[in-house]
Amino acid sequence: MPKYSYELDFGGGDVSTTTTPAATTTAVSTTTVTSSESAAPSSSEKPTTTAGPATEDTNATTAIPPIPTIGPRKCGNVEDTDICYYENSREPCDICEGVMCPVGKKCVKRDKMCLADCVCEKDTDVVDKDGICRNPCYKNQCQNGGSCVVDANKLSKFRCECLKEYEGVLCENMHNFCLDPKPSFCPAGQYTCQMLGFQNYTCECAEGFFYDISGKTCVKVGEIVNITLVFKQTYYSELYNNVTHPEAIEARRTISAAVSVP
């Protein structure tokens, strides 16, 4: 929607309008208004409000009632700032005086300029395609069950709070738990994690590491594994005790399971 602004002319107290494209402001005026000579105040009086004849702006797309003039107002530059003042008394004037903004909007002066705009009364509101001020969450653009929260610090004036399975500005992406500091489904130590799909992951000990069942951690090959094996010695030969003894066989099985990757 176009944005309409008005400024004060140095040539006789005219109030003229200009039209510039913008999407977040509302028209202040679409007419040119001229002060009546008979309404000009004396130097000792404060000007009174007068309304001159209105001429339709052919470039305007929205009809807005004309802005009443407040006597012969002028714009002057003071320290690189344009200020509004009454011509005869030199008293400062309010650039928004007499401006009627649509419901839900307010008139604000442009910084360092004798120009005014109609903007949303709430700083967190946004303007829709019809020029109406709305809560930024009125569309709820958050996806995948995300919640919209008003946030004045954001350019969009809102942010999305996503479910833990999703991420992104609008919760549009699946969250990859493999990128978390310590995924709950992976062992401690060095591991490799791969996301196969939604809530579908595979996690294995990294190359050069084996899975220690007792500690549920990935241990580097060559490191000492704290496994204590106790079995009774017999009076038979040492070969029997260390090789064919049933408890020795079971001990070797335990060691093999501890150093193998599941």
C-alpha positions as a Markdown table, in Angstrom:
| # | Residue | x | y | z |
|---|---|---|---|---|
| 1 | Met | 0.0 | 0.0 | 0.0 |
| 2 | Pro | 1.4 | 3.5 | -0.8 |
| 3 | Lys | 2.5 | 5.8 | 2.0 |
| 4 | Tyr | 1.2 | 9.4 | 2.1 |
| 5 | Ser | 3.1 | 12.1 | 3.9 |
| 6 | Tyr | 2.7 | 15.9 | 4.1 |
| 7 | Glu | 5.2 | 18.8 | 4.4 |
| 8 | Leu | 4.9 | 22.5 | 4.9 |
| 9 | Asp | 5.8 | 24.8 | 2.0 |
| 10 | Phe | 7.8 | 28.0 | 2.5 |
| 11 | Gly | 5.7 | 29.7 | -0.1 |
| 12 | Gly | 2.7 | 31.2 | 1.7 |
| 13 | Gly | 1.6 | 28.6 | 4.2 |
| 14 | Asp | 0.5 | 25.8 | 1.8 |
| 15 | Val | 0.3 | 22.3 | 3.0 |
| 16 | Ser | 1.2 | 19.8 | 0.2 |
| 17 | Thr | 1.2 | 16.1 | 0.0 |
| 18 | Thr | 3.7 | 13.7 | -1.4 |
| 19 | Thr | 3.2 | 10.0 | -2.2 |
| 20 | Thr | 6.0 | 7.4 | -1.8 |
| 21 | Pro | 5.7 | 3.6 | -1.9 |
| 22 | Ala | 5.8 | 1.8 | 1.4 |
| 23 | Ala | 4.1 | -1.2 | 2.9 |
| 24 | Thr | 3.9 | -0.3 | 6.6 |
| 25 | Thr | 2.3 | 3.1 | 6.7 |
| 26 | Thr | -1.1 | 4.6 | 6.0 |
| 27 | Ala | -2.0 | 7.7 | 4.1 |
| 28 | Val | -2.1 | 11.0 | 6.0 |
| 29 | Ser | -3.6 | 13.0 | 3.2 |
| 30 | Thr | -4.2 | 12.8 | -0.5 |
| 31 | Thr | -5.1 | 16.5 | -1.0 |
| 32 | Thr | -3.5 | 19.9 | -1.4 |
| 33 | Val | -4.9 | 22.4 | 1.0 |
| 34 | Thr | -4.4 | 26.2 | 0.8 |
| 35 | Ser | -4.9 | 28.6 | 3.7 |
| 36 | Ser | -7.4 | 31.4 | 3.2 |
| 37 | Glu | -5.8 | 34.9 | 3.3 |
| 38 | Ser | -8.5 | 36.2 | 5.5 |
| 39 | Ala | -7.7 | 33.5 | 8.1 |
| 40 | Ala | -4.1 | 34.6 | 8.6 |
| 41 | Pro | -3.5 | 35.7 | 12.2 |
| 42 | Ser | -1.8 | 38.9 | 13.3 |
| 43 | Ser | 1.7 | 38.9 | 14.8 |
| 44 | Ser | 0.1 | 39.2 | 18.3 |
| 45 | Glu | -2.4 | 36.4 | 18.0 |
| 46 | Lys | -1.9 | 32.6 | 17.9 |
| 47 | Pro | -3.2 | 31.3 | 14.6 |
| 48 | Thr | -6.6 | 29.7 | 14.5 |
| 49 | Thr | -7.7 | 26.6 | 12.5 |
| 50 | Thr | -8.9 | 27.2 | 9.0 |
| 51 | Ala | -9.8 | 24.8 | 6.2 |
| 52 | Gly | -9.2 | 25.7 | 2.6 |
| 53 | Pro | -10.6 | 24.1 | -0.6 |
| 54 | Ala | -9.4 | 20.5 | -1.3 |
| 55 | Thr | -8.1 | 19.4 | -4.7 |
| 56 | Glu | -7.9 | 15.7 | -5.3 |
| 57 | Asp | -4.5 | 14.1 | -5.8 |
| 58 | Thr | -4.6 | 12.1 | -9.0 |
| 59 | Asn | -1.7 | 9.8 | -7.8 |
| 60 | Ala | -3.6 | 8.8 | -4.7 |
| 61 | Thr | -5.2 | 5.4 | -4.4 |
| 62 | Thr | -7.1 | 5.9 | -1.1 |
| 63 | Ala | -9.5 | 8.8 | -0.4 |
| 64 | Ile | -8.6 | 10.4 | 3.0 |
| 65 | Pro | -10.4 | 13.6 | 4.4 |
| 66 | Pro | -8.3 | 16.7 | 3.8 |
| 67 | Ile | -6.0 | 18.0 | 6.6 |
| 68 | Pro | -7.1 | 21.3 | 8.1 |
| 69 | Thr | -4.4 | 24.0 | 8.1 |
| 70 | Ile | -3.5 | 25.8 | 11.3 |
| 71 | Gly | -2.8 | 29.2 | 9.9 |
| 72 | Pro | 0.4 | 30.0 | 7.9 |
| 73 | Arg | 2.8 | 27.3 | 9.1 |
| 74 | Lys | 6.4 | 27.2 | 7.9 |
| 75 | Cys | 9.3 | 24.8 | 8.1 |
| 76 | Gly | 12.7 | 26.1 | 9.1 |
| 77 | Asn | 16.1 | 24.4 | 9.5 |
| 78 | Val | 17.8 | 24.6 | 12.9 |
| 79 | Glu | 21.0 | 22.6 | 13.4 |
| 80 | Asp | 20.2 | 20.3 | 10.5 |
| 81 | Thr | 16.7 | 19.7 | 11.8 |
| 82 | Asp | 13.5 | 20.9 | 10.0 |
| 83 | Ile | 11.1 | 22.3 | 12.6 |
| 84 | Cys | 7.5 | 23.4 | 12.2 |
| 85 | Tyr | 6.6 | 26.9 | 13.4 |
| 86 | Tyr | 3.9 | 29.5 | 12.9 |
| 87 | Glu | 5.0 | 32.2 | 10.5 |
| 88 | Asn | 4.0 | 35.3 | 12.4 |
| 89 | Ser | 4.7 | 34.3 | 16.0 |
| 90 | Arg | 7.6 | 32.0 | 15.3 |
| 91 | Glu | 6.1 | 29.6 | 17.9 |
| 92 | Pro | 6.7 | 25.9 | 17.3 |
| 93 | Cys | 3.8 | 24.0 | 15.9 |
| 94 | Asp | 2.8 | 20.3 | 16.0 |
| 95 | Ile | 3.1 | 18.7 | 12.6 |
| 96 | Cys | 0.5 | 16.2 | 13.6 |
| 97 | Glu | -2.1 | 18.8 | 14.6 |
| 98 | Gly | -5.3 | 18.3 | 12.6 |
| 99 | Val | -4.1 | 14.9 | 11.2 |
| 100 | Met | -6.8 | 12.3 | 11.4 |
| 101 | Cys | -5.3 | 8.8 | 11.2 |
| 102 | Pro | -7.4 | 5.6 | 10.6 |
| 103 | Val | -8.6 | 3.6 | 13.6 |
| 104 | Gly | -5.7 | 1.7 | 15.2 |
| 105 | Lys | -3.0 | 4.2 | 14.0 |
| 106 | Lys | -1.4 | 7.3 | 15.3 |
| 107 | Cys | 0.4 | 10.3 | 13.7 |
| 108 | Val | 4.2 | 10.5 | 14.3 |
| 109 | Lys | 6.6 | 13.1 | 13.1 |
| 110 | Arg | 9.5 | 11.9 | 10.9 |
| 111 | Asp | 12.9 | 12.4 | 12.5 |
| 112 | Lys | 14.4 | 15.8 | 11.7 |
| 113 | Met | 11.8 | 16.5 | 9.0 |
| 114 | Cys | 8.5 | 18.5 | 8.7 |
| 115 | Leu | 6.8 | 15.3 | 7.6 |
| 116 | Ala | 4.4 | 13.0 | 9.4 |
| 117 | Asp | 3.2 | 9.4 | 9.0 |
| 118 | Cys | 0.3 | 7.3 | 10.3 |
| 119 | Val | 1.7 | 4.2 | 12.0 |
| 120 | Cys | 0.3 | 1.5 | 14.1 |
| 121 | Glu | -0.4 | 2.5 | 17.7 |
| 122 | Lys | 1.3 | -0.6 | 19.0 |
| 123 | Asp | 5.0 | -0.9 | 18.1 |
| 124 | Thr | 4.7 | -4.6 | 17.9 |
| 125 | Asp | 1.8 | -4.6 | 15.4 |
| 126 | Val | 2.3 | -5.1 | 11.6 |
| 127 | Val | 0.3 | -3.8 | 8.7 |
| 128 | Asp | -1.5 | -6.3 | 6.5 |
| 129 | Lys | -2.1 | -6.1 | 2.7 |
| 130 | Asp | -5.2 | -4.0 | 3.4 |
| 131 | Gly | -3.3 | -1.5 | 5.5 |
| 132 | Ile | -4.8 | -2.7 | 8.8 |
| 133 | Cys | -2.7 | -3.0 | 11.9 |
| 134 | Arg | -2.7 | -6.5 | 13.3 |
| 135 | Asn | -1.0 | -8.6 | 15.9 |
| 136 | Pro | 2.1 | -10.2 | 14.2 |
| 137 | Cys | 0.9 | -13.7 | 15.2 |
| 138 | Tyr | -2.5 | -13.3 | 13.5 |
| 139 | Lys | -1.5 | -15.7 | 10.7 |
| 140 | Asn | 0.6 | -18.0 | 13.0 |
| 141 | Gln | 3.2 | -18.8 | 10.3 |
| 142 | Cys | 5.0 | -21.3 | 12.6 |
| 143 | Gln | 5.0 | -24.8 | 11.2 |
| 144 | Asn | 5.0 | -28.3 | 12.7 |
| 145 | Gly | 3.2 | -27.4 | 15.9 |
| 146 | Gly | 5.4 | -24.4 | 16.7 |
| 147 | Ser | 4.0 | -21.6 | 18.8 |
| 148 | Cys | 4.1 | -17.9 | 17.7 |
| 149 | Val | 5.3 | -15.4 | 20.2 |
| 150 | Val | 5.3 | -11.6 | 19.8 |
| 151 | Asp | 8.8 | -10.3 | 19.9 |
| 152 | Ala | 9.5 | -6.5 | 19.4 |
| 153 | Asn | 13.2 | -7.2 | 18.9 |
| 154 | Lys | 12.6 | -9.2 | 15.7 |
| 155 | Leu | 12.2 | -7.5 | 12.3 |
| 156 | Ser | 9.1 | -9.6 | 11.7 |
| 157 | Lys | 7.9 | -8.7 | 15.3 |
| 158 | Phe | 7.4 | -12.4 | 16.2 |
| 159 | Arg | 9.4 | -15.6 | 16.7 |
| 160 | Cys | 8.5 | -19.3 | 16.7 |
| 161 | Glu | 9.0 | -21.6 | 19.7 |
| 162 | Cys | 9.5 | -25.0 | 18.1 |
| 163 | Leu | 8.9 | -28.5 | 19.4 |
| 164 | Lys | 12.2 | -30.3 | 20.2 |
| 165 | Glu | 12.0 | -32.4 | 17.0 |
| 166 | Tyr | 12.1 | -29.2 | 14.8 |
| 167 | Glu | 14.1 | -26.1 | 14.3 |
| 168 | Gly | 14.4 | -23.1 | 11.9 |
| 169 | Val | 12.9 | -19.6 | 11.9 |
| 170 | Leu | 9.4 | -21.1 | 11.2 |
| 171 | Cys | 10.2 | -24.5 | 12.7 |
| 172 | Glu | 10.3 | -25.7 | 9.1 |
| 173 | Asn | 13.3 | -28.1 | 9.5 |
| 174 | Met | 13.7 | -31.4 | 11.4 |
| 175 | His | 16.2 | -31.1 | 14.3 |
| 176 | Asn | 19.2 | -33.3 | 13.8 |
| 177 | Phe | 20.0 | -34.7 | 17.3 |
| 178 | Cys | 23.3 | -36.0 | 16.0 |
| 179 | Leu | 24.5 | -32.4 | 16.2 |
| 180 | Asp | 23.7 | -32.1 | 19.9 |
| 181 | Pro | 26.6 | -32.0 | 22.3 |
| 182 | Lys | 25.7 | -35.4 | 23.7 |
| 183 | Pro | 22.8 | -37.3 | 22.1 |
| 184 | Ser | 21.0 | -39.5 | 24.6 |
| 185 | Phe | 21.1 | -42.5 | 22.3 |
| 186 | Cys | 24.9 | -42.5 | 21.8 |
| 187 | Pro | 27.6 | -44.0 | 24.0 |
| 188 | Ala | 30.1 | -41.8 | 25.8 |
| 189 | Gly | 33.4 | -41.2 | 24.2 |
| 190 | Gln | 34.2 | -41.0 | 20.5 |
| 191 | Tyr | 31.3 | -42.1 | 18.2 |
| 192 | Thr | 29.8 | -41.5 | 14.8 |
| 193 | Cys | 26.1 | -40.5 | 14.5 |
| 194 | Gln | 24.0 | -40.5 | 11.4 |
| 195 | Met | 20.4 | -39.3 | 11.0 |
| 196 | Leu | 18.4 | -41.7 | 8.8 |
| 197 | Gly | 15.1 | -39.9 | 9.0 |
| 198 | Phe | 12.5 | -38.5 | 11.4 |
| 199 | Gln | 13.5 | -39.7 | 14.8 |
| 200 | Asn | 15.6 | -42.4 | 13.2 |
| 201 | Tyr | 19.4 | -42.5 | 14.0 |
| 202 | Thr | 22.3 | -44.8 | 14.1 |
| 203 | Cys | 25.2 | -44.3 | 16.5 |
| 204 | Glu | 28.5 | -46.4 | 16.6 |
| 205 | Cys | 31.9 | -46.1 | 18.1 |
| 206 | Ala | 34.3 | -44.2 | 15.9 |
| 207 | Glu | 37.0 | -46.0 | 14.0 |
| 208 | Gly | 39.8 | -47.2 | 16.3 |
| 209 | Phe | 37.4 | -47.4 | 19.3 |
| 210 | Phe | 35.4 | -50.3 | 20.7 |
| 211 | Tyr | 32.3 | -50.4 | 22.8 |
| 212 | Asp | 32.8 | -51.2 | 26.5 |
| 213 | Ile | 29.6 | -52.9 | 27.7 |
| 214 | Ser | 30.3 | -52.4 | 31.4 |
| 215 | Gly | 30.9 | -48.6 | 31.1 |
| 216 | Lys | 28.7 | -48.0 | 28.0 |
| 217 | Thr | 31.5 | -46.0 | 26.5 |
| 218 | Cys | 33.7 | -46.0 | 23.4 |
| 219 | Val | 37.2 | -47.0 | 24.5 |
| 220 | Lys | 40.3 | -46.5 | 22.3 |
| 221 | Val | 41.9 | -49.7 | 21.1 |
| 222 | Gly | 45.0 | -50.4 | 23.2 |
| 223 | Glu | 43.6 | -48.8 | 26.4 |
| 224 | Ile | 43.3 | -50.9 | 29.5 |
| 225 | Val | 39.8 | -52.2 | 30.1 |
| 226 | Asn | 39.0 | -52.6 | 33.8 |
| 227 | Ile | 37.7 | -56.2 | 33.8 |
| 228 | Thr | 38.4 | -58.4 | 36.8 |
| 229 | Leu | 38.2 | -62.1 | 36.2 |
| 230 | Val | 38.3 | -64.5 | 39.2 |
| 231 | Phe | 38.2 | -68.3 | 38.9 |
| 232 | Lys | 39.5 | -71.1 | 41.1 |
| 233 | Gln | 42.8 | -72.7 | 40.2 |
| 234 | Thr | 43.0 | -76.6 | 40.3 |
| 235 | Tyr | 45.7 | -79.0 | 40.9 |
| 236 | Tyr | 45.8 | -79.9 | 37.3 |
| 237 | Ser | 48.4 | -78.6 | 34.8 |
| 238 | Glu | 48.8 | -74.9 | 34.1 |
| 239 | Leu | 47.6 | -75.6 | 30.5 |
| 240 | Tyr | 44.3 | -76.8 | 31.9 |
| 241 | Asn | 43.9 | -73.9 | 34.2 |
| 242 | Asn | 44.7 | -71.2 | 31.6 |
| 243 | Val | 43.2 | -72.8 | 28.4 |
| 244 | Thr | 40.7 | -75.6 | 28.9 |
| 245 | His | 39.4 | -74.7 | 32.4 |
| 246 | Pro | 35.7 | -73.9 | 32.0 |
| 247 | Glu | 36.0 | -70.7 | 33.9 |
| 248 | Ala | 39.0 | -69.6 | 31.8 |
| 249 | Ile | 36.9 | -70.2 | 28.6 |
| 250 | Glu | 34.1 | -68.1 | 30.1 |
| 251 | Ala | 36.6 | -65.4 | 31.0 |
| 252 | Arg | 37.9 | -65.2 | 27.4 |
| 253 | Arg | 34.3 | -64.9 | 26.1 |
| 254 | Thr | 33.7 | -62.0 | 28.5 |
| 255 | Ile | 36.9 | -60.2 | 27.3 |
| 256 | Ser | 35.9 | -60.8 | 23.7 |
| 257 | Ala | 32.5 | -59.4 | 24.2 |
| 258 | Ala | 33.9 | -56.3 | 26.0 |
| 259 | Val | 36.3 | -55.4 | 23.2 |
| 260 | Ser | 33.9 | -56.0 | 20.3 |
| 261 | Val | 31.6 | -53.4 | 18.7 |
| 262 | Pro | 27.9 | -54.5 | 19.0 |
